[in-house]
Amino acid sequence: MNLSNLLTKHTVLWATHLGSLFPAAWLLWDYVTNNLSVNPIQDITFRTGKPALVLLILSLAVTPVSSILGLRQVIPARKWLGLYAFFYTMGHFLVFIWLDYGLNWGLLYEAIFEKRYALVGFVALLILLPLAITSTKGWMKRLGKRWKSLHRLVYLAGILAVIHYVWLVKSDIREPLAWGALLGLLLILRIPWVRKQANTLRTRLSGPQKPEAKRPQPPAESQAS
């Protein structure tokens, strides 16, 4: 069966919501059942930051997947993946300022502007904030052509998120570099020439489309003389 027939719009949206909420539900369950690690703040920090990055990358992958594979039904998931990415990013930030630093603004100021990983993470959050606010159809109409220009900043947010991850882990940076490579691939696929070549390759692999069968025409009515 064709993949496009299996992935309906409703199926994609249900999978998006369930998959995006699962890390939060799992984290809440572990918190309620006292099943976090010996360093619960670090555990919560990681388990909010990692989904934020994954969902942000997935939101950026929607357009190339739709264009190259011809799966237009995945487009509605882009908005929700971006909003869930912002949701986890905001949770990640709240853990940092509340649980980690106890809302001590003096220490927070020093942490954000002296620790480079905290600074780039904070800038990524500031970029995602207006994108989340203007994600509605109403804002699309208000901003017009400026809406697309504004929302292209999501790629900058993705780059900063990867840098934040690299600088945070410090030692074993293989995983954040892998996410960075995936983000780089998504950026390359946005180049018009590359996208055109990918679409041409997809058309060749899918083979020539069968012409639709012509419906039999009803007999013409005889005109009375």
N, C-alpha and C positions, 0 to 999 in steps of 0.2 A: 504494500500500500504506500502511496506517495506521502512523504513527510508533511507536505503542506496540507494534506487532508486530515492528518492526525492532529496537527497543531492549529486548533481553532482559536479565535480571539479569546473566548471565555476560558479555554484550557490554559492558555498562556498567562492570563491574568490571575487565575486561581493558583497556578504554580508559582507565580511571582509573589503573591501575597503570602502563601504558606511558607515558601522557601525563605522569604525575607524575614518573617516573624519567628521562624524556628530558633535562630540563635538567641533571640531575646527571651523566648519562652524557656529554652534550656537553661539559660543563665539564671532566670528567675527561679526555676525549679531547684537548681543547685544551691541557690542562696537560701531558699525556704527550708530545704532539707539539710542545710549546713554541710554541703558537699563541695565547697570551694577548696582551693589549695591552702597551704599553710600561710600564704601571703594573699589574702582575699582581695586587697585593693589592686595589687598587680594583676591578679587573675581577671578581675572585672575590667580593668583598663585594657588588657589585651583582647578580651572577649567582646568588647564594644568597638575597639579600633580595627580589628581584623575584618569583621563583617562590613564595616564602613568602606574599607578599601575594596573588598571583593565586589560589593554591590555597585560601587562607583565605576569600577572597571567593566562590570557587566552592563551597566547603563550605556557606557561608551561603545560597547560591542554591538548594541542593538542595530544601529544604522548600517554598519558594514555587513552584518549577518542578513539583514533584510535586503540590502542591495545586491550582494553577491550570490546569496542562496535563493533569492526571490521569495522570501518569507515575509510578506507584508504584514501578516497577522501578528508579528512580534512587536511592531511599532508601539502599540499602547503600553507595553511593559516598560518602555524607556523612561517615561515620566515617573512611574511608581518606583522603579529601581533607584532613580535619582533621589526621590523623596525619602525612601528608606535609608539610603546612604547618608543623607543629611541627618536623619533621625539617630542613627548610630554614631555619627560624628559628634552630634550635640551631646549624646550620652557619654561619649568618650571624653569630651571637654568638661562636662559636669563632674565626672569622676575625678578628673585632674584637679579642678579648682576647689571641689568640695571635700571629697574623701581624702585626697592626697595632701592638699595644702590647707584644708580647713577654712577656706574663704579668707585667708590671711592675704590681703591685697598687697602688702609690702613684699612678702615672699613671692607672691604670684608675679608681680611686676619683674622682680629679679629673675624668676624662673623663665618667664616668657621671653624676655629680652636678652638674657645671658646664655640660655641653652638653645642652641641653634635648632634642634629637633622640635622644641616647643614653639619656636617662632614660626617655622614654616608650617607646622600643623595649625597654628592659630590663623595664619594668613589663608590657608586652605578653607578653614571654617568660615572666615569672612567672605570668601568668594562664593561658597555654597549657600550662604544665607540669602542673598538677593535672588539667587537662582531658584531656591525653594519657594520664596514669596511670590515670584512672578511665573510660577509654573501653571497657573490657571489660564483658561481660555480668555477670561476677561483681560488679564494682563497682556496676553498675546495681541489682542485687538488694540489695547492702549498704546503699546510700544511699537506695533507695526514691524517694519524692517529691522528696527533696533533690537527686537526681541532675539532674533537669531544671533546677532553680533554679541549680545550680552551672554547668551547661553553657550557660546563657543568658549567662554572662560572656563567651562567645566574641564576642558583638557588641561588647562593650567593648574586647576585644583587637583587633578589626577597626578600630574607630575610632582606637585608639592607633597601630595600624600605619600607617593613612593619615596621621595627624598626623606620625608619625616620618618618613614619606616626604616630606611637604610641607616640614618643617623641614630635612631633609637636603639636598634639591636646591636650596633657597633661591631660585634665579633663575627658571627656567622650571618653574612648578608646574602646568602644564596637565594633564599626565598624572596626577599624584597626585590632583588635584582631580576628574578624571574617575572615578578609582577611588572617591573619596569620594562622588561623586554616585550611583554604582552601589550603594554600600553604603547610602546614604540611601534609595534606592528599595527595597532589600531590607527595610530596617527599616519602611518605610511599608506594604509588602505583608504584614507581620506583624500589622498592626492588624486586629482581627476584622472590622470593618465593611468595610474595603477588600478583605480576602480574600473575604468573602461576595459582594461585588459582582463581583469578578473571577471567582469560580466561577459566578455567575449568567450573566455574559457568555459564559463558555466553554460553558455548557450551551446557550445560545441559538445560538451560532455552530455548534456541532456538530449542531444539529437534533434533533428527537425521535428517540428510539431505537426501532428496529423491535421489535415484540413477538416473542418467541420462538415459533416454530411449535409447536403442540401435537402431542405424539407420539400416534399412534393407540393407543387402549386395546385390549388383547387382549380377545376375546369372553369374556363370563362363562360359566363352566362350568355346565352344566345340572345341577340337583340331582335325584338319584333320589328318586322318591316312595316 
